[in-house]
Each structure stands twice: as C-alpha cells, then as structure tokens.
Amino acid sequence: MAGAGVSDAVRPEKTASAGGLVNGLGSTGQIVSPLLVAALSARFGWTALFGVLGLFALAGGAILAFEYWQSHRLAVKETLKET
C-alpha cells in the first residue's frame, strides 16, 4: 500500500528514491518499535503509550488532509485555467 501511495505522491523521476526511503523507514520502525514500546510502557504505562499513538495518528491524518486539500485546490485551479 505504501508503494502505491508513494507513486501517486511524488514526481515520476523520484518514485524509486521515495519508495526506497519509505521501505527503509518502515524497516527501521519494525526494528525500533518493540524496544521503544517496551521502554515507554514500562516507564509511563499503557494508557500514556496509547495516548501518544493516538496523537501520532491524528497528526498523520491532519497532514494527509492538508496534502489532499492542497492537491485538490491545485487541480481545481488548473481546470479553471483550461476553461
């Protein structure tokens, strides 16, 4: 799914580089997340950990909504230019 998102989000000449970056970050996350989750849950508890995860989800949703809004706005502007 990430590969399809990357190919839609970047210029065609940057697709391979962006795909590699996304795959690399995903692999790094798989390595780091068990250690980070264990440390944070032991120190702050599960409630705080899920609160942080919720904040990350909201931040990601806000970024995606902004990007969608921007791309839609540009598409409408280009359509209006053509008419």
CYANA upper distance limits for C-alpha pairs under 8 A (distance plus 0.5 A):
  1 MET  CA      5 GLY  CA      6.91
  2 ALA  CA      6 VAL  CA      6.58
  2 ALA  CA     19 GLY  CA      8.45
  2 ALA  CA     22 VAL  CA      7.84
  3 GLY  CA      7 SER  CA      6.72
  3 GLY  CA     19 GLY  CA      6.55
  3 GLY  CA     22 VAL  CA      8.49
  4 ALA  CA      8 ASP  CA      6.83
  5 GLY  CA      9 ALA  CA      6.59
  6 VAL  CA     10 VAL  CA      6.69
  6 VAL  CA     15 THR  CA      7.20
  6 VAL  CA     18 ALA  CA      7.05
  6 VAL  CA     19 GLY  CA      6.60
  6 VAL  CA     22 VAL  CA      8.45
  7 SER  CA     11 ARG  CA      8.22
  7 SER  CA     12 PRO  CA      7.69
  7 SER  CA     15 THR  CA      6.07
  7 SER  CA     19 GLY  CA      8.16
 10 VAL  CA     14 LYS  CA      6.77
 10 VAL  CA     15 THR  CA      6.57
 10 VAL  CA     18 ALA  CA      7.97
 11 ARG  CA     15 THR  CA      6.95
 14 LYS  CA     18 ALA  CA      6.59
 15 THR  CA     19 GLY  CA      6.42
 16 ALA  CA     20 GLY  CA      6.64
 17 SER  CA     21 LEU  CA      6.75
 18 ALA  CA     22 VAL  CA      6.70
 19 GLY  CA     23 ASN  CA      6.64
 20 GLY  CA     24 GLY  CA      6.45
 21 LEU  CA     25 LEU  CA      6.59
 22 VAL  CA     26 GLY  CA      6.58
 23 ASN  CA     27 SER  CA      6.71
 24 GLY  CA     28 THR  CA      6.67
 25 LEU  CA     29 GLY  CA      6.54
 26 GLY  CA     30 GLN  CA      6.85
 27 SER  CA     31 ILE  CA      6.98
 28 THR  CA     32 VAL  CA      6.65
 29 GLY  CA     33 SER  CA      6.04
 30 GLN  CA     34 PRO  CA      7.85
 31 ILE  CA     35 LEU  CA      8.30
 32 VAL  CA     36 LEU  CA      6.62
 33 SER  CA     37 VAL  CA      6.29
 34 PRO  CA     38 ALA  CA      6.57
 35 LEU  CA     39 ALA  CA      6.69
 36 LEU  CA     40 LEU  CA      6.52
 37 VAL  CA     41 SER  CA      6.38
 37 VAL  CA     49 LEU  CA      7.99
 38 ALA  CA     42 ALA  CA      6.55
 39 ALA  CA     43 ARG  CA      6.68
 40 LEU  CA     44 PHE  CA      6.21
 40 LEU  CA     45 GLY  CA      7.47
 40 LEU  CA     49 LEU  CA      6.99
 41 SER  CA     45 GLY  CA      4.86
 41 SER  CA     46 TRP  CA      5.57
 41 SER  CA     48 ALA  CA      8.12
 41 SER  CA     49 LEU  CA      6.51
 42 ALA  CA     46 TRP  CA      8.47
 44 PHE  CA     48 ALA  CA      6.49
 44 PHE  CA     49 LEU  CA      7.63
 45 GLY  CA     49 LEU  CA      6.96
 46 TRP  CA     50 PHE  CA      6.65
 47 THR  CA     51 GLY  CA      6.68
 48 ALA  CA     52 VAL  CA      6.76
 49 LEU  CA     53 LEU  CA      6.81
 50 PHE  CA     54 GLY  CA      6.56
 51 GLY  CA     55 LEU  CA      6.80
 52 VAL  CA     56 PHE  CA      6.80
 53 LEU  CA     57 ALA  CA      6.74
 54 GLY  CA     58 LEU  CA      6.71
 55 LEU  CA     59 ALA  CA      6.59
 56 PHE  CA     60 GLY  CA      6.58
 57 ALA  CA     61 GLY  CA      6.63
 58 LEU  CA     62 ALA  CA      6.61
 59 ALA  CA     63 ILE  CA      6.72
 60 GLY  CA     64 LEU  CA      6.68
 61 GLY  CA     65 ALA  CA      6.52
 62 ALA  CA     66 PHE  CA      6.63
 63 ILE  CA     67 GLU  CA      6.68
 64 LEU  CA     68 TYR  CA      6.55
 65 ALA  CA     69 TRP  CA      6.55
 66 PHE  CA     70 GLN  CA      6.61
 67 GLU  CA     71 SER  CA      6.66
 68 TYR  CA     72 HIS  CA      6.49
 69 TRP  CA     73 ARG  CA      6.49
 70 GLN  CA     74 LEU  CA      6.75
 71 SER  CA     75 ALA  CA      6.66
 72 HIS  CA     76 VAL  CA      6.70
 73 ARG  CA     77 LYS  CA      6.71
 74 LEU  CA     78 GLU  CA      6.67
 75 ALA  CA     79 THR  CA      6.67
 76 VAL  CA     80 LEU  CA      6.66
 77 LYS  CA     81 LYS  CA      6.82
 78 GLU  CA     82 GLU  CA      6.98
 79 THR  CA     83 THR  CA      7.22
